[in-house]
Amino acid sequence: MSSLGLGHYIDVALKTAKLDTDRLIGLHDALNAERMGNLPKGRKTTLSLSPEARSNAEQLLELLEAADFARKGKDVMSALVLNLLRALEREGPLPKPELPPLI
């Protein structure tokens, strides 16, 4: 059985993100308050994203840049993924898929 990797979660978080500047900045501010201003440094990573997620990521960065908030893109992405993970956790465990018979 395979498991989901970081790229899967980032892809879904970006595809479902509401691309609203105030909301995105609010997500950053909430994460910053939760972590008492101690947000860790980011690290570079290479991930495969769906075309929709890639497009949303570009739009998200454009919105942040227009709001003079571009340097906080990593923190906003982190907040999006964290919110997704928390929502999934509230939903409970995923049901196990029913596998077809081998013969």
N, C-alpha and C positions, 0 to 999 in steps of 0.2 A: 504494500500500500504506500502510495506517495504522500508527501506532506507538502503543505504550502510554504513557500519561502517569502522572504521580505519583499521581493518584487511583486508577488501576487497581492499582498496587502496594500502596497503603495499604488498599484494599478487600480484596485477597487476604490481606494480612498480618493484618488484623483478623478476617477470616472463619476463618483457620486458627490464630489465637492460642489457646494453652492458657490459660484464664482461672483461673490459680492464683496467688495473691498472692505466695508465695515465689518462684515462677518469674519473675514479672513484675519483682519487685524485684531478683532475681538478674540479669536481663537489663540492667536499669539499671546495677547495680553493675559488670557486666562491661564495658559500654560506657564507663562513667566511668573504669574502670581503664585501658582501652585508649587512651582520649583523655587520660589523666593528669589527670583532673579538668577538662579544658578543653572542656566541652560548649558549643556555640554557642547563642546566643539563638535562640528560635523566631520564626517569623513567622506572622501570621494568613493563613489561606487558606480558600477556600470550595471544597469538593469535593462531588461527588455520590457517595454511598455506597449500596450495596445495603442493603435492610432488615436483613439478617443482620449485615453489618459495622457498621451504625449501632447495632444492639442490643448487639453485642459491645463496641463502644467505650463505650457507656453502662455496661455491666457492669464493664468494665476500670476506668473512672474511679471507680465505686462501690467496687470492691475496694481501689484505691489510697487512696481517701479513708478507708475504714475502717481502713487500716493507717497512717494519718497520713502518707501518701506522695503526696497529691493534687497537690502542686506539681511533682512529677516526671513527670506524665503525658506531656508532650511528649517527654521523654527516653525513656520506656518505648516510646512509639509509634515513635520513631526507631530504637530497638533492634530492635523487631519488623520494621520495614521493612528495616533493614540485614541482619538474619538471613535474611529471605526472599531478598533480592538475592544474598547470598553462597551460599545453597542453589541458586538458579537458575544462578549462575555455575559451581558445581561440576557441575551437570547438563550443561553445555555448551550450544552454540547450539541454538535452537529450529529444528526442521525447517521448511523453507519449505512453505507450503500448496500443494497442487496445485490450480491454477485450472481451472475448467471451460472448455471451448472456447467461443469467442464465437459461433460459428455451428454 
